[in-house]
Amino acid sequence: MRNANDLIYPGAVLGVLGSGQLGRMFALEARSMGYRVHTYSDGSDTPTGHISDKECTGSYDDLDAVREFARSVDVVTFEFENVPSATAAAAAECALVRPGGAVLHTTQHRLREKTFLQQHGFPLPPFRHVTSLESLEAAIAEIGAPAVLKSAGWGYDGKGQAKIHAPGGAAAAWESLGGQDAVLEAFVDFEHEASVVAVRGADGAYEDFGLFENIHKNHILDLTLSPGRFAPELAVRAGDLARSIVEALDVVGVLCVELFVTRDGGMLVNELAPRPHNSGHVTIDQCETSQFAQQVRAVCGLPLGSTRALCPAAMANLLGDLWEGGEPRWERALAISGVKLHLYGKREARPGRKMGHITAVAPDIETARARALEARAALTA
């Protein structure tokens, strides 16, 4: 097993727990740098598996299989946070794990994450731990309504959430979450949603890609603008906040800080993701070093690359809904100047499923935004 101070050079094997599109884009960067990639998940014929040298299929609860996988690689990283903490701990017995299992344990559970942020003085909406309908009703009395009830763990893209418009809606919201441990969060009347994709090296070096502006539809990211249309001072404060969070968590790797920008110019932390992020896909075509190349560098102990943006860019998600009328007309989108297509190799298109994204680059952010939206609309025109 390697020492934490070791540099992991090209030719080594990088292990990925998880096998979706984030692992796929990580593997593409890793292989371009001369690394081999093994992936472990409970699926086969996966987006990451298509790019990997070896696709291992097994349960995350099969800790012996996880240990065997970890022994076959030089370092283990994650492509999504819903890997059981026991799985990360088993992998750490046999290989370096970056980010560390403690980061995963904190950020994969909303209550632990929010408690961590609160204890360290980071700004976030008021919240309460909810364990019963009675405690939910008491929490609403303290926080007020509207509010959002969220499952304590295993949630993303708006899953495991219920908005409570008035106190009378408590029972229905509690039932919709199946009576599981939850967090009640005060509803934030935000002006914008934003994110900072931050990266910290094994030597403590820090980089981020600036403040992205994010537009969501049905709780799923629809469009990312980089740079976001914010005052420069706000972007600086967001970067400082992200750096403080990754240092407090002792992250080695990539972590995304999702933010609410309030109407008075303040910022509140919404969620943390200890991995590359959907909003950071824009960096592949925009920046000197993408979020995935940074992940490779960080987990291998190499110097971080420059995050300098070469031009403004906009990223539009492609959901399975686009396939409802048949194969999208890719030639129409690609005929538009500055447009780049990224598909994830998923075999089945379903409504709401992330199948790929389009990035458009341009001399200014409004032109990039218009190009991305035009290209996506052209797919089904």
C-alpha positions in Angstrom: 0.0 0.0 0.0 1.3 3.4 -1.0 2.3 6.1 1.5 0.2 9.3 1.5 3.3 11.3 0.5 4.0 9.1 -2.6 3.5 10.6 -6.0 1.5 8.3 -8.2 2.9 8.5 -11.7 1.3 7.6 -15.1 1.2 3.9 -15.6 -0.3 3.4 -12.2 -3.9 2.1 -11.7 -6.6 4.5 -10.5 -9.6 3.0 -8.9 -13.1 4.5 -9.1 -16.0 3.6 -6.8 -19.1 4.3 -8.9 -19.5 4.0 -12.6 -21.6 6.8 -14.0 -20.8 9.8 -16.2 -18.6 11.5 -13.7 -16.3 8.4 -13.6 -16.4 8.2 -17.4 -15.1 11.8 -17.7 -12.5 11.1 -15.0 -11.4 8.0 -16.8 -11.0 9.8 -20.1 -8.7 12.4 -18.5 -6.8 9.7 -16.6 -6.2 7.6 -19.7 -5.1 10.7 -21.7 -2.4 11.2 -19.0 -1.2 7.6 -19.3 -3.0 6.0 -16.3 -5.0 2.8 -16.2 -8.4 2.9 -14.7 -10.5 0.2 -12.8 -14.1 0.8 -11.8 -16.2 -0.9 -9.2 -20.0 -0.7 -8.9 -23.1 -2.8 -8.8 -23.7 -2.3 -12.5 -22.2 -3.6 -15.7 -21.9 -2.1 -19.2 -21.6 1.3 -17.5 -20.5 4.8 -18.7 -17.3 4.5 -16.7 -16.8 0.8 -17.6 -16.8 1.6 -21.3 -13.6 3.7 -20.7 -12.0 1.7 -18.0 -9.3 -1.0 -18.4 -11.3 -3.2 -16.0 -14.9 -3.0 -14.9 -15.6 -4.8 -11.6 -19.2 -5.6 -10.7 -20.2 -6.3 -7.2 -22.2 -5.1 -4.2 -20.9 -2.1 -2.2 -21.7 -4.2 0.8 -19.4 -7.0 -0.3 -16.4 -5.7 1.7 -14.2 -8.6 0.7 -14.7 -7.8 -2.9 -14.1 -4.1 -2.3 -10.8 -5.0 -0.5 -9.8 -7.2 -3.5 -10.6 -4.3 -5.9 -8.6 -1.8 -3.7 -5.6 -4.2 -3.7 -5.5 -4.1 -7.5 -5.2 -0.3 -7.7 -2.8 2.4 -6.4 -5.4 4.9 -5.2 -9.2 4.9 -4.9 -11.5 7.9 -5.5 -15.3 8.4 -5.8 -17.5 9.4 -8.6 -20.6 9.8 -6.4 -21.1 10.2 -2.7 -23.7 7.5 -2.0 -21.1 4.8 -1.4 -21.5 3.4 2.1 -18.9 4.6 4.6 -18.1 1.0 5.4 -17.1 0.5 1.8 -14.7 3.4 1.9 -13.2 2.1 5.1 -12.7 -1.3 3.6 -11.0 0.2 0.5 -8.7 2.3 2.8 -7.4 -0.9 4.4 -5.7 -1.7 1.1 -5.1 1.5 -0.8 -5.0 5.3 -0.5 -8.5 6.7 -0.6 -9.0 10.3 -1.8 -11.0 12.2 -0.6 -10.8 10.4 2.7 -13.7 8.3 4.0 -14.4 10.9 6.7 -15.2 13.5 3.9 -17.6 11.0 2.4 -19.2 10.1 5.7 -19.9 13.8 6.4 -21.2 14.9 3.0 -23.3 11.9 2.1 -25.7 12.6 5.0 -27.6 15.9 5.1 -27.8 16.1 8.9 -24.1 15.4 9.4 -23.2 17.8 6.6 -25.3 20.7 8.0 -24.2 20.1 11.5 -20.5 20.2 10.3 -21.2 23.5 8.5 -23.0 25.0 11.5 -20.3 24.0 14.0 -17.6 25.6 11.8 -19.5 28.8 11.4 -20.3 28.6 7.7 -23.5 30.3 6.5 -26.5 28.1 5.8 -30.3 28.2 6.1 -31.8 27.5 9.5 -32.5 23.8 10.0 -33.8 21.2 12.5 -33.4 17.5 12.8 -36.8 15.7 12.4 -37.5 12.2 13.6 -41.3 12.1 13.8 -44.4 14.0 12.7 -44.5 15.6 16.2 -40.9 16.8 15.9 -41.7 18.1 12.4 -44.6 20.1 13.6 -42.4 21.5 16.4 -39.7 22.4 13.9 -42.2 24.2 11.6 -43.3 26.2 14.6 -39.7 27.3 15.2 -38.5 27.8 11.6 -41.8 28.8 10.0 -43.4 27.9 6.6 -42.8 27.7 3.8 -40.0 25.2 4.5 -38.4 22.2 2.8 -38.3 18.7 4.4 -35.4 16.6 3.1 -34.4 13.1 3.9 -31.3 13.0 6.1 -29.3 10.8 3.6 -29.1 9.5 0.1 -30.6 12.4 -1.8 -29.7 14.2 -5.0 -31.4 16.1 -7.9 -34.3 17.0 -5.6 -35.0 13.4 -4.6 -36.1 12.8 -1.0 -37.6 16.3 -0.7 -41.0 17.8 0.0 -41.9 21.5 0.2 -44.2 22.5 3.0 -46.2 25.6 2.1 -48.1 25.9 5.4 -48.1 24.1 8.8 -51.1 22.0 7.7 -48.9 20.3 5.1 -46.7 18.6 7.7 -48.4 15.2 7.7 -48.4 14.8 3.9 -44.7 15.8 3.7 -43.7 13.4 6.5 -45.6 10.6 4.8 -44.0 11.3 1.4 -40.6 10.7 2.9 -41.7 7.4 4.4 -41.2 8.4 8.0 -37.4 8.3 7.8 -34.9 10.6 9.6 -35.1 14.0 7.9 -34.0 17.6 8.1 -36.4 20.6 8.0 -34.7 23.6 6.3 -36.1 27.1 6.1 -37.1 28.0 2.6 -34.7 30.4 1.0 -36.1 33.1 -1.3 -32.9 33.2 -3.3 -32.0 35.3 -6.3 -29.7 32.9 -7.9 -28.3 29.4 -7.5 -24.5 29.1 -7.8 -21.6 26.8 -7.3 -17.9 26.7 -6.7 -16.0 23.6 -7.9 -12.9 23.6 -5.6 -9.9 21.3 -5.7 -7.2 20.8 -3.0 -4.0 18.9 -3.6 -2.2 16.4 -1.4 0.2 19.3 -0.5 -2.6 21.6 0.5 -2.6 23.7 -2.7 -6.0 25.1 -3.6 -7.7 26.1 -6.9 -11.2 26.8 -8.0 -13.0 27.6 -11.2 -14.8 30.8 -10.1 -18.4 31.2 -9.3 -20.8 29.4 -11.7 -24.4 30.6 -12.2 -26.8 27.6 -12.3 -30.4 27.5 -13.5 -32.5 24.4 -12.5 -35.7 22.9 -13.9 -37.6 20.3 -11.8 -34.8 20.2 -9.3 -32.3 19.1 -12.0 -29.5 21.4 -13.3 -30.5 22.7 -16.7 -27.9 25.4 -17.6 -24.6 26.6 -16.2 -23.0 29.9 -17.1 -19.3 30.5 -16.5 -18.4 33.1 -15.5 -21.7 33.6 -13.6 -23.3 37.0 -14.0 -22.2 38.2 -10.5 -20.2 41.1 -9.1 -16.5 40.2 -9.0 -16.5 40.8 -5.2 -19.1 38.1 -4.7 -17.1 35.6 -6.7 -14.0 36.3 -4.5 -16.1 35.8 -1.4 -17.5 32.5 -2.8 -13.9 31.3 -3.5 -12.8 32.2 0.0 -15.8 30.3 1.5 -15.1 27.2 -0.7 -11.5 27.2 0.3 -12.4 27.4 4.0 -14.8 24.4 3.6 -12.3 22.1 1.8 -9.6 22.9 4.3 -11.9 22.3 7.3 -12.9 18.9 5.8 -9.3 18.2 4.9 -10.3 17.3 1.3 -7.7 15.9 -1.1 -9.5 16.0 -4.4 -12.5 17.8 -5.8 -15.5 19.2 -3.9 -18.4 21.3 -5.1 -20.0 23.9 -2.8 -23.6 24.6 -4.0 -24.8 28.0 -2.9 -27.9 30.2 -2.7 -27.2 33.8 -3.6 -29.7 35.9 -1.6 -31.4 39.1 -2.8 -29.2 41.2 -0.5 -26.0 39.8 -2.0 -25.4 37.2 0.8 -24.5 33.6 0.3 -25.8 30.4 2.0 -24.4 26.9 1.6 -27.0 24.6 0.1 -25.1 21.3 -0.3 -21.6 19.9 -0.6 -20.6 17.2 -3.2 -17.2 15.6 -2.6 -16.5 14.9 -6.3 -16.7 16.6 -9.7 -20.0 18.3 -10.2 -22.5 18.6 -13.1 -22.0 22.4 -13.1 -18.2 21.8 -13.5 -18.7 20.0 -16.9 -18.3 23.4 -18.5 -14.6 23.3 -17.5 -13.8 20.6 -20.0 -14.1 23.0 -23.0 -13.6 26.2 -21.2 -10.6 25.9 -18.9 -6.9 25.2 -19.2 -7.4 22.3 -16.7 -10.8 20.7 -16.4 -12.3 19.6 -13.1 -11.6 15.9 -14.1 -8.0 16.6 -14.9 -7.7 18.3 -11.5 -9.2 15.3 -9.8 -6.6 13.1 -11.5 -3.8 15.4 -10.4 -5.0 15.8 -6.8 -5.6 12.1 -6.1 -2.2 11.2 -7.6 -0.4 13.9 -5.5 0.7 15.9 -8.6 0.7 19.7 -8.8 -2.7 21.2 -9.6 -3.2 22.8 -13.0 -4.3 26.3 -13.8 -8.0 26.8 -13.8 -7.8 29.9 -16.1 -10.8 30.2 -18.3 -9.9 30.5 -22.0 -13.3 32.0 -22.9 -16.8 32.4 -21.5 -18.9 29.2 -21.8 -22.4 27.8 -21.1 -23.3 24.2 -20.5 -26.8 22.8 -21.2 -27.8 19.4 -19.8 -29.3 16.8 -22.2 -32.0 14.7 -20.5 -33.7 11.6 -21.7 -36.8 13.5 -22.7 -35.0 14.6 -25.8 -35.2 11.1 -27.2 -39.0 10.8 -26.9 -39.5 11.6 -30.6 -36.6 9.5 -31.8 -32.9 10.0 -32.1 -32.0 13.7 -31.6 -30.7 15.6 -34.7 -27.1 15.9 -33.6 -26.0 17.4 -36.9 -28.2 20.4 -36.4 -26.7 21.2 -33.0 -23.1 20.6 -34.2 -23.6 23.0 -37.1 -23.7 25.9 -34.6 -20.4 27.6 -34.0 -18.6 27.0 -30.7 -20.8 24.0 -29.8 -19.3 20.8 -28.2 -21.2 17.6 -27.6 -20.6 15.2 -24.7 -22.7 12.0 -24.5 -22.3 9.5 -21.6 -22.9 6.2 -23.3 -26.0 5.3 -21.4 -28.0 2.6 -23.2 -31.5 3.7 -22.2 -32.9 7.2 -22.4 -35.5 7.9 -19.7 -37.3 11.2 -18.9 -35.2 13.2 -16.4 -32.1 11.0 -16.9 -28.9 12.8 -17.6 -27.7 11.5 -21.0 -25.1 14.1 -21.9 -24.5 17.8 -22.2 -23.7 20.5 -24.7 -21.1 23.2 -24.1 -21.0 26.4 -26.1 -18.0 28.8 -26.0 -18.2 32.4 -27.2 -16.5 35.8 -26.8 -19.1 36.7 -24.1 -21.4 34.9 -21.7 -24.7 36.0 -23.3 -23.6 34.7 -26.7 -22.4 31.4 -25.1 -25.8 31.1 -23.4 -27.7 31.7 -26.5 -25.6 29.2 -28.5 -26.1 26.4 -25.9 -29.9 26.9 -25.8 -30.1 27.2 -29.6 -28.1 24.0 -30.0 -30.2 22.0 -27.6 -33.5 23.3 -29.2 -32.1 22.3 -32.6 -31.9 18.6 -31.5 -35.7 18.2 -31.7 -36.6 21.0 -34.2 
